[in-house]
Amino acid sequence: MKRNLSIFLLVLIILLAIISHFTFLSERILHHDEGVNYFFTQGIFENKVFIYNPLNYHGPFYFYLIFLSFILFGVSEFALRFPATLFGLLLVFLPFIFKIREKKEIYLASIFLLLSPSLTYYSRYSIHEIVFVFFTILAVYYLTLLLHKKDLKYLPMFSMAFAFMFTLKETAIIPAFIFFIIILLNFKNLKAINFKDESEVLLKSLFIFMLIYVLFFTGFGLNPQGLTDSFKGFLPWVERGVTEIGHDKPFFFYSKILITYEWPILLFSLAGLFYSFKNKKDSFAFNFSIFFILQFLIYSLISYKTPWLIINLVAPMAIVASIGFTRIKSKSKYLLLSIGILYLLSLVIYTNFINPSGEKNTFAYVHTDNDILNLVEKLNENYKEGDKILILSNEYWPLPFYLHGKDVNYLDEESLNNYNNLTEYNLLIYNKNNFNPQNLNLSQYWQYKLRDGVELVLVKN
């Protein structure tokens, strides 16, 4: 690539990345999982430590990122989403560390990562996934460098990325298994490494992994129990992935999303797969292809499926697609690329800015209805300093975020009939299914939609 073109493309990627990731970041209403992540981050402020729960809510690293963001920016939608957005931005520029690839591939990989509708959407979404994907791609790269160059000097960086994967999500066992397969497929290169003279690097790498893992799971020493709990978390998540009803989807669930939203990247990735298996000596192309294929198969086979997991497939697919494009000899590929870029860009705009939480947006999965903001507005109109609020519903997320700073208590629906102290609360929020205004002799109440199938009633007591 010519220097002037390289500079122009880099500046364009930087501008588009900043605009697509940070513009109107606070506009979309929070998903209930974002509200949950806010709640657990607030626990760090209250308890001075994150207490890991092996049954749910994933690893501690992401919560500490939000914690730092709240310290920097205060509690807001922007601050809640900033860590995910930052790592989504870093993912776009991650290919620029791929020194063993030609410039054209690097720029194309960055463009595909930038223009992927799913990657952009979940970079603006405060959950663990995009940070997890960043570290998995980083780990694949440094593992490939280690095996390709037969040099353990890359092991500490792999160890660092590998550790952060486990401090983010229990699903780290999936890429960990794939790394093992990649090592087996590159076993000749592994045997050529001189391990005997590299004890210092091995110990350094082990120390880095243990330091990151232990520090975050023990809450920097304040919760020693977190270390043993971290090992208890894998079995429940494996069981959930196989048996849970509610989020179970058919095998082709992710295939349909890729074909609908990411087909230009998918199309070029097929060329990349063809090249990589024909030229296995290109270990970078081969390893990323293996990683993409196995991720696709494993995530498709697991019955538990949610749209945000798709980005685990899209990120390596984008890198394989950049390799595939450069190997296609037909000049018509530039026309196809242009059409593909326009298609991806239009979907990025539609899914993130035109319809970020509507029913026709596949990425807005069981999303909060905008009507809940009307509940918050009405509550604020009737709220006075010192008022107490009681939520009498099992489903209320992400309301805890929107009620930040207020005195809020919670009562599960099963305990409602035996509870007789409603008069001490100024404002109550019921699940519509448990609300009868005649029995309560109330005149002021308002009904709002939380999401499909769930409606809440705000009552002024």
N, C-alpha and C positions, 0 to 999 in steps of 0.2 A: 504493500500500500504506500502511496505517495505521502510525504510528510504533511502537506497542507490538508489532504483529505483526512488523514489520521487526526489532526488537531481539530478539524471541523466536526468530525464524528464524535470525538471525545467531549467537546463542549456541548454538542447537541444532546448526547446521552446524559451528561450531568444535569443540564437544564430540565430535560424531560423527566428524569428520575426524581428530582426535587419537587417539580410541579405535581407529578402523578402520585407521589408518596405523601406529601405534606399539605397540599391544597385541600381546604375544607375537611380536614382530618376529624374535626369534632362534629360534623353535621349529621352523620348517620347515627340513629339511635343505637344504644348499646345492646349487644346480644346478651342473653342471660349468662353465658360463660364469662363474658367480660366483667359482668357484675360480680360473679363469684371470685374472679381473680382480684378485683378491687378489694373484696371483703377479706381475703386471706392476706393481702398486702397490709391492710389496716391492722391485722393481727401482729405484724412485725412492729408497728408503732406502739401498740399496746403492751406486747409481751417482750419487746426488745429482741425477738427471735422468731423465725418461722418454724412452726412445729409440723414436720412432715407427717402426712396421713397415708399409710401404705394402701388404704382402700380407695383413695380417690385424690383428685386434684393435682397430680403430677409433682415433679421435683421442684426444689427450692430456688434454683438459679433465676428463673424468670420472675419470681415474686420479688427477689432482691433487686432486679433491674427496675421493676415498677416502683419499688421503694425509693430507689435513688432518683427516679424521675419525679416522684411526688416531692421529694426534698428540693429538687432543682426548680420545678415549675408550679408546685402546689397541686392540689387535687382538682383534676379537670379531665374531660374526655381526651384532650390533647396529651396530657401527661400520662394517662392510662395507656394510650396507644403508642406513645413515642418509642418505647424499647422495640416493639415489633416493627415499627416503621423504620427505625434506624438500621436494624439488621436486614430488613428487606432491601434497603438502599445499599448496604454493604454487599449483599448477595449479587446485586446487579454488577458491581465492580469487582467481584471475586475473580472472574476470568483473567483480569489483568495481572494476577500473580502467576498465571500459567506460562512460565517462561519457556517451556519446551514445545509450545505451539506457535504457529505462524500468526502474524498480526491479524490477518483476515478472519481466522477462526476466533480469536480472542474478542474482536469487536462484534462479530456475529453472535457469539454466545452471550455477550453482555446485552445486545439488542433484544435477543429472544427472552432473556430473563427480565428485561425491562418491560417488554410488551405482552408478556403472558398475563391474560386477564385474571387467572386464579392467583398467581404470585402477587400481583399488585393488590388484589382484593384482600388477601390474607396478610399482606404487609401493613394494611390499615385496620387491623383487627387484633385486639389485645388478647391473644392466646399464645401458647408456647410454640406453635408449629413452625413459624417462619424462622425463629431463632434456632430451633432444632435442625431444620433443613440446611441452614447456613453452615452449621458445624459438621453435618454429615458430608456435605460436598467438600468442605475443607479437609475432612478426614480421608475421603477417597483420594483426593489429590496428593496428600502427603504420603499415603500408603503406596500410591502408584510411583511417586518419586523414589521412595525407599527401594521398591522392588526393581524399578527400571534402571536406576543408577547403582544398585547393589551397595547402598551406602546408608548406614544407620544414623547418620547425622540428621536425617529427617524424622527420626522416631520421636524426639521430644515434641515436635509440632503435632504429629499424629496423636500422641498421647494426650496432649492438651485438648485437642478437638474431641477426642474419644471420651475424655472425662466430662466435658461440658454436655455432651450428648446424654450421658447418664444422669446428670444433675438436672436435666430438663424433662425427660419423659422416659417412662418404663419401656416404651416401644423401641428404645435404643438396642434392645436385643435383636431386632430385625436387621438393621444394618450391620450389627456386630456379627451375626451369622453370615451375612453376605461378604463381609471382610474376610472371614475364614475361608469361604469358597474362593475368593479372589487370590488369597495367599496360596491355596492349593493349586490353582490354575497357573500361578507364577512360581511354582515350587523350584524350578531350575535356578531362577534368579535368587531365590531365598537361600538355596544351598551354597551359592557363590559368595555370600556375605561372610566375612570373617568375624564371627561372634566372639572368638577368644580374646581378641585385642580391643573389644568394645565394651568392656564391663562398666566403664564410667558412664557411657552414654545410656546403657541399659538401666543402670541404677538411677540416673538422672530422670529418665523417662518414667520409670516406676514412681519415683518421688513426686513428679509433676502430677501424675494421675491421682495418686493417693492424697496429695495435698488439696487439690481441687475438690475431689469427691468427699473427703472427710470434713473439710472446712464448711462446705455448704450444707451437707446433710446434718451436721451437728450444730448448725447455726453458729459457726465460729467458736465452738466449744461450749456454748450455752445450753445445748440440748444433746447430750451424749447418746441418748436413746435413739435419736434420729439415724444413727449409723446402722444399728441392727434393724430398725424399721425399714431402712432403704432396701434391704434384701427381702423383706416380706411383701414388697409391693409388686413383684413380678408375677406371682401366681394369680392374684385376683385379676390383674389386667389381662393375662393370657386367657383365663376363664371367661372374662367379660367379652373379649374379642371373639371367642368361639361360640358362646351360648346366649349372649344378651339379645333379648327381643325388644324391638322398638327402633333400633338403629341398624337392624339387619337388612342387607340389600343383596341383590343378585350379583353373580360374578361379573357381569358386563357393566356394572354401575359406573366405574371409573372410565371404562372404554367410551361410553356414551358422552361423558363430560369432555374427554380429550377430543373426540370427533366434533363435538358441537362448538367448543370454545377454543381449542388449541390445535385445530387441524393443520395450520401451516407448519407449526413446530413439529407435530407428529409426522407429517409427510416427509420433511427433510431428515427427521431422525431415522426413518426407515432406510434412507440412503446411507446414513451414518452406520447403522447396524450392519448393512450389507458390506460396507467397506471394512469395518472393524473385524468381522469374522473371516473375511478374505485375507486380511493383513494383520494377523495376530501379533506380529512383531511390534506393531504400534500399540504398546502397552497402555498408553493413555486412552486411546479410542476403545481398545478392547475392555479395559477395566470399567470405564464409565458405561459402556454398553452392557456388560454383565450386571453392573449395579442397577441400571435402569430396568432391564428385563426381569431380574429377580425381585426388585421392589414391586414392579407391576404385578407379577404373578402372586407374590405373597399377599399384598394388600387386596388383590382381587379375590383370592381364596378365602381370606378372613371374612366371616359373615358380618362383623361389626364394621360399618362404613359410614363415614361422614364426609361431606364435600371438601372440608379443609385438608383432609389427608391426601388429596390429589396432588398437592404441591410437593409431596415426597417423590412423586413420579415425574412431575413437570420439570423440576430443576435439573436432574441428570439428563432428562430427555432434551432439554434446551442445549446442553453442551454437546450431546451426540448429534443433534440437528445441525449445529455449526460446523461440525466435521463433515457431515453428509453433504451440506451445501457446497463446500469447497471441492468435494470429490466428483460432483456432477459436472460432466463436460459440456452438456447442451447449453447454449447461450440463452435459451428460453427460460432458464432458471431465474434470471434476473426479473423477468416479467412476473413469474410466479411468486418470487420473493416480494416484489412490490405490492401485488394483490394481497398476499398474506399479511404484510405489515399493515396495510390499510384495514384489513379485516380485524386483526388483533387490536389495533388502536381504537377502532370503533367500539369493540367490546369492552376495552378498558374504560372508555368514557361512559358507556351505557351502564356497566355493572357497578362502577365506583361513584359516578356523579349524577347520572340521570335516574337510575332505579337501584340504589344501593341496598334497599331493604324490602323490595316488593316481591310478590309471589312469583313473578316471571324470571326472577334472578335465582338461578340454581345455587349460587354461593350463599345467598341469604337463607340459610337452612334453619327452620323453626325459629325465625327471627322475631324479635320484639316488635309489636305493632306501634306505629307512631302515636296512636291514641293514648298510650301510657304517658306521653309528655303532657297531654291535657289533664290527666289525673294529677301529675306533679304540679302543674300550674294552678289548678283549683285548690290543691292542698296548701300551696304557698299563699294563696289569697286568704285562706281561713286560718292560717297558722300564726300564732303569737309566740313571742319569746317565752320559753319555759313550758310550752305545751308538750304533752306526752302523746306519742303515736303508738298504736298497737296494730300489727298486721296479723289477721286471723286467716291465714291461707298457707297451704303447703307450697304453693307456687307464687313467687313474687319477684324473682330475679328479673331485671337488674335494679329493682327499686332501691336496695341499700345504697347504691352509688348516688342516685338522685336525691336521697334523703340524708346525704352526708352532713354531719354537724348537728343533726336533730336527735332528740331523745326518742329512739325507736325500740320497741320491744316486739317479740314474735311469739305467737301461739299457734301450735299445729292444730289442724282441723279436728283431729281425734279428741283433743282435750277441751274443745269449745263448750260442750254440753255441761261439763263439770266446773266451768270457770265462772265466778260470780263477781269479779272485780272490774267489770267494764267501765264503771262510772268514773274510775280514776284517770281514764284516758280522754283526751280532748278530741282526737281524731282516730278513726278506726278504718281499716281496709279489710274488707271481707272478700272471700271467694264467693262469686255469685251463687254457687250451688248451696252455700250454707247461709244465705242471707234471706231473711223474711222480715220486711219492714213492718208488717202488722204485729208480729210478735214483739218487736222491739219498740213499737210506738214512736217511730221516727218520722220526721218530715223533711229533713235535709239530707239527701244522699244523691250520689251521682255514679253512673255506671260507665266503665271503660274496658276496652279490649286490651289484654296483655299480649296475647298471641292467639293463633287459631285454637279454638276449643277452651280457652281460659279467659274469663272475664272477672274483673275486680270491681268492687263497689266501695266508694269513698263515703264515709259517714262522719258528719259533724255531730259530736256527742253533746 
